[in-house]
Amino acid sequence: MIKISLVKCGEYSKAYHSVNEAVELIGGIDSFIRPGEKILIKPNLLSPKEPDKAVTTHPEIVKAVIKLVKKAEAVPVVGDSPGGAIRNIQTVWEKTGMLEVCRKENVELINFEAAGSREFDINDANVRKVNFSNAVLNCDGIINLAKLKTHSLMSFSAGVKNLYGCIPGITKVEYHKLASKNTDFADLLANIYDFLKHKIRFTLIDGILAMQGAGPSGGEVRKMDLIAASQDTAALDAFLLDVLKQDISKNLVLNSLNITKERLDKIELIGTNPRCFNFKNFKFPPLRRLDYIPKHIVRFIGSFLWVKAKINKKLCRKCMLCLKSCPVGAIKQKGKDSCPAVKESKCISCFCCHEFCPYKAVNFHKSFLAKIFIKEN
């Protein structure tokens, strides 16, 4: 049986007790880590946002896991590759609270880009070889600390999606160009997970504050009071999607990993009863409603059914992160004082610009048919 623990925690100030309980319920930290091992704690550090914005893994969750790794007499290190090389990593560390936590706990905070990387063939049909940070490759094991969030491209961002941050720098954006279709990118995420899963000791989801709607950075904060943990990352993602009333057979990443509803029958739930959590009416990105349109209809009207990125000039601060993040150069700035604009004919709808924009200035421009099929919540 696949063990999944659920623990209710209403305040981050009580995170250590709740995280410890969640890990104990699936076997205890000593069953996952041996003394002397170097363990990479991998949070989601998407962008330089304060912890209460629910964009990144909360520092109290990271601190709790650091203490557990030390308790097991292993060596914890913390790292992620946030938004590639287009951001100031020091600002990310400071804003997210990682710098303060690691200083207080005397733990190394690793810059994935500075650590170097190596290429591997992971049997992906679109990306011939994938770069992984040496920080990931050289550790003995990984504790995957994901955030419970929606994702405008892939619908859901939790355990499996969090591992995309093991790829350093701007390379992550380049892979969006090579795997430009949703199905191709889902396959890439699945192949990255398959390559790394032997290193993952367990995955723990920070859902005390979650994000719903237009995630992973522009959605709404939703208080869920949830901590969830499991050794099986993909099964944990499938379970969470199921309790959030999503059909897991429609999830492209889980499909690529051959995770079916039958897998849910093999789950042993431990801890707090799921009925104690407010999973009802969780808002997923409206764009993903396209997934529920029958494929034969999509094939017939596909060229008339599209969604492209569009920049809201009223919200734009001209930081140019959208321009720098676009893998196909579809975003241009006509003059140094003008807002950037999207050339729709070049846009591949990867929504990297939406993901990286810190000001929620990237919206979606829909075709006439898309406006009919995709209604905002």
HELIX and SHEET records of a PDB file:
HELIX    1   1 TYR A   12  LYS A   14  5                                   3    
HELIX    2   2 ALA A   15  LEU A   25  1                                  11    
HELIX    3   3 ILE A   29  SER A   31  5                                   3    
HELIX    4   4 PRO A   51  LYS A   53  5                                   3    
HELIX    5   5 PRO A   59  LYS A   71  1                                  13    
HELIX    6   6 GLY A   84  ILE A   86  5                                   3    
HELIX    7   7 ILE A   89  THR A   96  1                                   8    
HELIX    8   8 MET A   98  GLU A  105  1                                   8    
HELIX    9   9 ASN A  134  LEU A  137  1                                   4    
HELIX   10  10 GLY A  159  ASN A  162  1                                   4    
HELIX   11  11 LEU A  163  CYS A  166  5                                   4    
HELIX   12  12 THR A  171  LEU A  178  1                                   8    
HELIX   13  13 ASN A  182  LEU A  196  1                                  15    
HELIX   14  14 THR A  233  VAL A  243  1                                  11    
HELIX   15  15 ILE A  248  LYS A  250  5                                   3    
HELIX   16  16 LEU A  252  SER A  256  1                                   5    
HELIX   17  17 LYS A  261  LEU A  264  1                                   4    
HELIX   18  18 PRO A  274  CYS A  276  5                                   3    
HELIX   19  19 PRO A  286  TYR A  292  5                                   7    
HELIX   20  20 LYS A  295  ILE A  301  1                                   7    
HELIX   21  21 GLY A  302  PHE A  304  5                                   3    
HELIX   22  22 LEU A  321  SER A  325  1                                   5    
HELIX   23  23 CYS A  352  PHE A  356  1                                   5    
HELIX   24  24 PHE A  368  PHE A  373  1                                   6    
SHEET    1   A 8 GLU A 108  ASN A 111  0                                        
SHEET    2   A 8 VAL A  75  ASP A  80  1                                        
SHEET    3   A 8 LYS A  38  PRO A  43  1                                        
SHEET    4   A 8 GLY A 141  HIS A 151  1                                        
SHEET    5   A 8 ILE A 200  GLN A 212  1                                        
SHEET    6   A 8 GLU A 220  SER A 230 -1                                        
SHEET    7   A 8 ILE A   2  LYS A   8 -1                                        
SHEET    8   A 8 ILE A 267  GLY A 271  1                                        
SHEET    1   B 5 GLU A 108  ASN A 111  0                                        
SHEET    2   B 5 VAL A  75  ASP A  80  1                                        
SHEET    3   B 5 LYS A  38  PRO A  43  1                                        
SHEET    4   B 5 GLY A 141  HIS A 151  1                                        
SHEET    5   B 5 SER A 155  SER A 157 -1                                        
SHEET    1   C 2 SER A 117  PHE A 120  0                                        
SHEET    2   C 2 VAL A 130  SER A 133 -1                                        
SHEET    1   D 2 VAL A 307  ILE A 311  0                                        
SHEET    2   D 2 VAL A 362  LYS A 366 -1                                        
SHEET    1   E 2 ILE A 331  LYS A 332  0                                        
SHEET    2   E 2 ALA A 341  VAL A 342 -1                                        
END                                                                             
